[in-house]
Amino acid sequence: MATIAFDTHKFIRKLENAGFDSKQAEAVADAFREAHMEAEVATKTDLRELEYRLVIKLGGMMMASVAVVATLVKLL
């Protein structure tokens, strides 16, 4: 999975503007950053690549199914 950028400075400023003191804002930002880094999130690119792989696999299975049916029809 891809890493997604997180602007801690901007996050801290927003917390301070909302009434957090500097120490609290930094602690919350650090905790959020750590949780954010540990989370495995799928980006749009990840999902697009997965879709392409699934389409290729499904196409292969459909071709194999047609080949099996054609072989059975030929034998019967």
Secondary structure as GFF3:
##gff-version 3
##sequence-region A 1 76
A	DSSP	alpha_helix	8	17	.	.	.	ID=ss1
A	DSSP	alpha_helix	22	38	.	.	.	ID=ss2
A	DSSP	alpha_helix	44	75	.	.	.	ID=ss3
###
